[in-house]
C-alpha cells in the first residue's frame, strides 16, 4: 500500500490525497523490523527496505 500511495504521490502529483490515505493506515512502515526477508523473496532484487524508508519520508 505504501508503494501504491507513493506512486500516486510521485507520478500523478496527488500529494495531498496520498498523504491523507497514508495517515489513515493502521500499520505504517516504522513497524518494519528490517529483517530483510522481503528483499530475499523479491524476484526483482529490489532494495525494499530503502525504498520503504524513502516513500515513508515523502508521505509522512
Secondary structure as a PSIPRED ss2 file (coil, helix, strand):
# PSIPRED VFORMAT (PSIPRED V4.0)

   1 X C   1.000  0.000  0.000
   2 X H   0.000  1.000  0.000
   3 X H   0.000  1.000  0.000
   4 X H   0.000  1.000  0.000
   5 X H   0.000  1.000  0.000
   6 X H   0.000  1.000  0.000
   7 X H   0.000  1.000  0.000
   8 X H   0.000  1.000  0.000
   9 X H   0.000  1.000  0.000
  10 X H   0.000  1.000  0.000
  11 X H   0.000  1.000  0.000
  12 X C   1.000  0.000  0.000
  13 X C   1.000  0.000  0.000
  14 X C   1.000  0.000  0.000
  15 X H   0.000  1.000  0.000
  16 X H   0.000  1.000  0.000
  17 X H   0.000  1.000  0.000
  18 X H   0.000  1.000  0.000
  19 X H   0.000  1.000  0.000
  20 X H   0.000  1.000  0.000
  21 X H   0.000  1.000  0.000
  22 X H   0.000  1.000  0.000
  23 X H   0.000  1.000  0.000
  24 X C   1.000  0.000  0.000
  25 X C   1.000  0.000  0.000
  26 X C   1.000  0.000  0.000
  27 X C   1.000  0.000  0.000
  28 X C   1.000  0.000  0.000
  29 X H   0.000  1.000  0.000
  30 X H   0.000  1.000  0.000
  31 X H   0.000  1.000  0.000
  32 X C   1.000  0.000  0.000
  33 X C   1.000  0.000  0.000
  34 X C   1.000  0.000  0.000
  35 X C   1.000  0.000  0.000
  36 X C   1.000  0.000  0.000
  37 X H   0.000  1.000  0.000
  38 X H   0.000  1.000  0.000
  39 X H   0.000  1.000  0.000
  40 X H   0.000  1.000  0.000
  41 X H   0.000  1.000  0.000
  42 X C   1.000  0.000  0.000
  43 X C   1.000  0.000  0.000
  44 X C   1.000  0.000  0.000
  45 X C   1.000  0.000  0.000
  46 X C   1.000  0.000  0.000
  47 X C   1.000  0.000  0.000
  48 X H   0.000  1.000  0.000
  49 X H   0.000  1.000  0.000
  50 X H   0.000  1.000  0.000
  51 X H   0.000  1.000  0.000
  52 X H   0.000  1.000  0.000
  53 X H   0.000  1.000  0.000
  54 X H   0.000  1.000  0.000
  55 X H   0.000  1.000  0.000
  56 X H   0.000  1.000  0.000
  57 X H   0.000  1.000  0.000
  58 X H   0.000  1.000  0.000
  59 X H   0.000  1.000  0.000
  60 X C   1.000  0.000  0.000
